[in-house]
Amino acid sequence: MTLAAVPNSHVRPASLVLTVLNEGHSLPTFLRSLSAQRHLPSEVVIVDGGSADDTVEILTAWSPPAGTAVRIVERPGANISQGRNTAISLAESPWILVTDGGTVLDPGWIESLLDSFDGQPTPTVVSGFFRPTGESLVERAIAFTATPRLTEIDSATFLPSSRSIAFTRDAWSQAGG
């Protein structure tokens, strides 16, 4: 699968980590949305929890945008947190971006999360909002039922989602990994 990056995009030193399990049906859309980022991560670390479909084959065949290294690790039986911690431990950047397989990234997602670290004082964890999606009517209904609307979010009490979060490696280490 060859997907080209959007013209004028550039690579930023950050590691995007995610776990997948039987995401063959959704990976092409995810990989297109990743390749379309205005700013690309310097590396992507993907941990597969033992997919029985074509997930690993799709990932292996993917040609990432220039400047983005990809590491695919198979850990059959690993749950999401084990997979994420494995991916983070293998990531090389001091900035870690986390999302989920099956997600469609907004073209400015990486840029927005990483730009948030430029504030003063410099945060160690930032999170973003995501819009629910789904392939079928049932998937969309479940997604919209389980996800609050942006207007329902109170920034003072909103807890970040692992589908859209970034943090420093130091913060991850200080939290015990």
C-alpha positions as CSV (number, residue, x, y, z in Angstrom):
1,M,0.0,0.0,0.0
2,T,1.6,3.3,-1.1
3,L,0.2,6.4,0.4
4,A,1.9,9.8,-0.1
5,A,2.2,12.6,2.4
6,V,0.4,15.8,1.8
7,P,2.7,18.3,0.0
8,N,4.5,20.7,2.3
9,S,4.1,18.4,5.3
10,H,7.2,17.9,7.4
11,V,8.5,15.4,9.9
12,R,8.7,16.4,13.6
13,P,10.6,14.4,16.2
14,A,7.8,12.5,17.8
15,S,6.8,8.8,18.2
16,L,3.2,7.8,17.3
17,V,2.3,4.6,19.1
18,L,-0.8,2.5,18.7
19,T,-2.1,-1.0,19.2
20,V,-4.1,-3.0,16.7
21,L,-6.1,-6.2,16.7
22,N,-8.0,-7.3,13.7
23,E,-8.1,-3.9,12.1
24,G,-7.6,-5.0,8.5
25,H,-10.9,-3.4,7.5
26,S,-10.1,0.0,9.0
27,L,-6.3,0.3,8.5
28,P,-6.3,1.7,4.9
29,T,-8.4,4.7,6.1
30,F,-6.3,5.2,9.2
31,L,-3.0,5.0,7.2
32,R,-4.4,7.5,4.6
33,S,-5.3,9.9,7.5
34,L,-1.8,9.4,9.0
35,S,-0.1,10.1,5.6
36,A,-2.2,13.2,5.2
37,Q,-0.9,14.9,8.3
38,R,0.5,18.4,7.9
39,H,3.2,17.3,10.3
40,L,4.4,13.7,10.4
41,P,5.9,11.8,13.3
42,S,9.6,10.7,12.9
43,E,8.5,7.2,13.8
44,V,5.4,5.0,14.2
45,V,5.5,2.1,16.6
46,I,2.6,-0.4,16.2
47,V,1.9,-3.4,18.4
48,D,-0.4,-6.0,17.1
49,G,-2.1,-8.1,19.8
50,G,-2.4,-11.2,17.7
51,S,-4.6,-10.4,14.7
52,A,-6.3,-13.2,12.9
53,D,-7.1,-11.1,9.8
54,D,-4.8,-9.3,7.3
55,T,-3.8,-6.5,9.7
56,V,-0.1,-7.3,9.9
57,E,0.1,-7.9,6.1
58,I,-1.5,-4.4,5.5
59,L,0.9,-2.8,7.9
60,T,3.9,-4.6,6.5
61,A,3.0,-3.6,2.9
62,W,2.5,0.1,3.9
63,S,5.0,2.5,2.5
64,P,5.2,5.3,5.1
65,P,5.9,8.9,4.1
66,A,9.5,9.9,3.6
67,G,11.2,10.5,7.0
68,T,8.9,8.4,9.0
69,A,10.3,5.1,10.3
70,V,7.8,2.3,11.1
71,R,8.2,-0.5,13.6
72,I,5.6,-3.3,13.8
73,V,5.8,-5.6,16.8
74,E,3.6,-8.7,17.1
75,R,2.6,-9.5,20.7
76,P,-0.1,-12.2,20.5
77,G,-2.3,-12.0,23.6
78,A,-1.2,-8.5,24.7
79,N,-4.0,-6.3,25.9
80,I,-4.2,-2.6,25.0
81,S,-2.3,-1.3,28.0
82,Q,0.4,-4.0,27.5
83,G,0.7,-3.2,23.8
84,R,0.9,0.6,24.5
85,N,3.5,0.2,27.1
86,T,5.5,-2.1,24.8
87,A,5.2,0.5,22.0
88,I,6.2,3.4,24.2
89,S,9.2,1.5,25.6
90,L,10.4,0.9,22.0
91,A,9.7,4.5,20.9
92,E,12.8,6.7,20.5
93,S,11.4,10.2,20.7
94,P,11.0,12.2,23.9
95,W,7.4,13.1,22.7
96,I,4.9,10.3,22.5
97,L,1.6,10.5,20.6
98,V,-1.0,7.8,21.3
99,T,-4.1,6.9,19.2
100,D,-6.0,3.7,18.4
101,G,-6.3,1.6,15.4
102,G,-9.6,2.3,13.6
103,T,-9.2,6.0,14.1
104,V,-9.3,8.6,11.4
105,L,-6.9,11.5,12.2
106,D,-7.7,15.1,11.4
107,P,-5.0,16.5,9.1
108,G,-3.8,18.8,11.9
109,W,-3.9,16.3,14.7
110,I,-0.2,15.8,15.2
111,E,0.6,19.4,14.6
112,S,-2.0,20.5,17.2
113,L,-0.8,18.1,19.9
114,L,2.9,18.9,19.4
115,D,2.3,22.6,19.3
116,S,0.7,22.4,22.7
117,F,4.1,21.5,24.2
118,D,5.4,25.0,23.1
119,G,3.3,26.8,25.8
120,Q,4.7,28.2,29.1
121,P,4.8,26.5,31.4
122,T,5.5,23.5,29.2
123,P,3.0,20.8,29.8
124,T,3.9,17.2,30.1
125,V,0.6,15.8,29.0
126,V,-1.8,17.2,26.4
127,S,-5.0,15.7,24.9
128,G,-7.3,16.4,22.1
129,F,-10.8,15.8,21.1
130,F,-11.9,13.2,18.5
131,R,-15.1,12.8,16.5
132,P,-16.7,9.4,16.5
133,T,-16.9,7.5,13.2
134,G,-18.0,4.1,12.0
135,E,-18.4,2.1,8.8
136,S,-22.0,1.0,9.3
137,L,-25.0,2.7,10.7
138,V,-24.8,0.5,13.9
139,E,-21.1,1.4,14.4
140,R,-21.8,5.1,14.0
141,A,-24.8,4.9,16.4
142,I,-22.7,3.2,19.0
143,A,-19.8,5.7,18.5
144,F,-22.0,8.8,18.8
145,T,-23.8,7.4,21.8
146,A,-20.6,6.6,23.7
147,T,-18.8,9.9,22.8
148,P,-19.7,13.3,24.2
149,R,-20.2,16.1,21.8
150,L,-17.7,18.9,21.8
151,T,-20.3,21.3,23.3
152,E,-20.7,18.9,26.3
153,I,-17.0,19.0,27.2
154,D,-16.0,21.0,30.2
155,S,-12.2,21.5,29.9
156,A,-11.8,21.7,33.6
157,T,-13.1,18.2,34.2
158,F,-12.6,16.4,30.9
159,L,-10.4,13.4,31.2
160,P,-8.2,12.7,28.2
161,S,-8.9,9.8,25.9
162,S,-6.1,7.4,24.9
163,R,-7.4,7.9,21.4
164,S,-6.0,11.4,21.3
165,I,-3.2,12.1,23.8
166,A,0.4,13.1,23.8
167,F,3.0,13.2,26.6
168,T,6.6,13.3,27.3
169,R,8.6,10.2,27.9
170,D,9.6,11.6,31.3
171,A,5.9,11.9,32.3
172,W,5.4,8.3,31.3
173,S,8.4,7.2,33.2
174,Q,7.4,9.2,36.3
175,A,4.0,7.6,36.2
176,G,5.6,4.2,36.3
177,G,5.1,3.4,32.6
